[in-house]
Amino acid sequence: MINQGKSVFFCAIVVAFGGFVFGLDAALISGTVKFVSEEFALSDLQVGMVVSSPGFGVLFALLVTGWFCNKYGRRQTLLVIAFLYVFSAVASVLSTSFEMLVAARFLGGLAFTSLSVAAMYIGEIAPPKLRGKLVTMIQINIVIGLSAAYFANYLILQASQSDSQWVTSIGLDIYTWRYMLGVEIVPAVLWFALLFFVPRSPRWLFMQDRMKEARQVLCHFMVEADADKEMNLIRKSIEEDGAKTTSVEAFKMLFSPRIRRASLIGLTFALVQQVTGINAIMFYAPTVFEQVGMGTDAAFFQAIIVGLVSVVFTIAAVVLVDRLGRRPLVIAGLATATISLSLCYLGFEQATYVLTTESISQFVSEHGLTAISQLQGIVYHSDIEFKQALESVIGLEESRKHSGQLLQLSSNLNGTLILAGIMGFIASFHFSIGPIMWVLFSEIFPTVVRGIAIPVFAFIASVVSYLVQQFFPWQLTHMGAANIFLFYAVCGVVGFIVLFKIMPETKNKSIEEIEEQLDSTPATAKA
């Protein structure tokens, strides 16, 4: 039994490692925004395209992920995904134009389906008592990947500012953003190689009428008696759904009374996880912290703290998800997240921005832009007003280039309140809706529709994520930080109310038992 347990954990760790690669891919770009913007002279919407292009790419991939998973299997799909990560990382590093960089990152976005496929695979091999822990390993890998990306960006930034000969000899000072994006290549190659050592999903093998192989795989993960019991449960679930195994028929089943409640839970999670703004904060972390009045170096360092907070609270979620259950973590975490977003709104709403004689003198001595003195002593009551004034006197390009320093010199705000709100949101998100969405996705859908259901709701989450990433720079310019966080907080309130009413507890239950629990078919219809 020890070897069998190790086998389950090994396979789960390998598959979940795709979350680490995803985290790197998603967060490394946060450190390159300023460099790429300057090199390619990008507008706000173009910056959004560079950051959000993977989120756009995953939309297309998710349209065929369910079909691909059902036809070729979960493991084969993961191998294709891993290859796309490798190819995209190399192409991003070698990009010579804005268009090429967007295209390279778009290809990487095709691989972002790794999260939904990994959750599907792990959910299908994990025993009920371990499923929560094993699936949340995906989220642990994501946040470790995010943290590693912030840390790598910070180290590369610090090294690029050094006068050491080795820095100039390898072009680190000139190609800073390329080195940042290149960090992903080695882990992506490693993941691709490790995937050859995991077996196919036993449930997928069963659906292909490869019963003998399915049983052999299950026997690697559990004793023979439990494997036979699991085979019977899978057979019963599939037989109850008849021959409805094609992709189109499986999609139609998502709207049937039997699966309707599970679909509503999936839809709510897909929306609320992204519309509360997690990817705006995680993917634009240095930009967000510059809004609080931090300089560029401090903003990069603060991003590392965000990563560490994410790791700590995700680990806490993994420890507690199978003890306390899914529902308590989600309800408590979402409530805390909403309160934290409200604190951010209050902090930015009360902020003012004014350039004093001393701050203008410091700025002019460093950059020589004497026109900035026209703004001396004028009090601005929002970041939008202040940025518009900057553009009017020093121009759009110079305003963007020096916005971090100018915000630092002019901000009068409750930075402690805002930072507490941001960190509180990051902590509560990774303690609740972050990791638990994938746990629920892996267990609330019946076997015959899981290959379609998980990609469908991952697609919805990805659409919202893409919109958040694409328009965040534009929103920051035209809406301001206060209104953005107010919008996120309101979305959190709505999500809390809906999930409080419809979300059940699923811990320690088999996939088939959960299916029965969520079945909303009238008793007379079942009879």
Salt bridges, closest charged atoms under 4 A:
ASP25 OD1 - ARG105 NH1 3.85
GLU39 OE2 - ARG178 NH2 3.47
ASP44 OD1 - ARG400 NH2 3.11
GLU124 OE2 - ARG74 NH2 2.75
GLU124 OE2 - ARG450 NH1 3.08
GLU213 OE2 - ARG210 NE 2.93
GLU224 OE1 - ARG215 NH2 3.46
ASP228 OD1 - ARG215 NE 2.74
GLU230 OE2 - ARG203 NH2 2.59
GLU240 OE1 - ARG258 NH2 2.91
ASP241 OD1 - ARG258 NH1 2.46
GLU290 OE2 - LYS34 NZ 3.25
ASP322 OD2 - LYS133 NZ 3.89
ASP322 OD1 - ARG326 NH1 2.73
GLU366 OE1 - HIS367 NE2 3.58
GLU398 OE1 - HIS402 NE2 3.07
GLU443 OE1 - ARG131 NH1 2.93
GLU443 OE1 - ARG326 NH2 3.11
GLU512 OE2 - ARG203 NH2 3.52
GLU515 OE2 - ARG258 NH2 2.10
ASP519 OD2 - LYS526 NZ 3.55
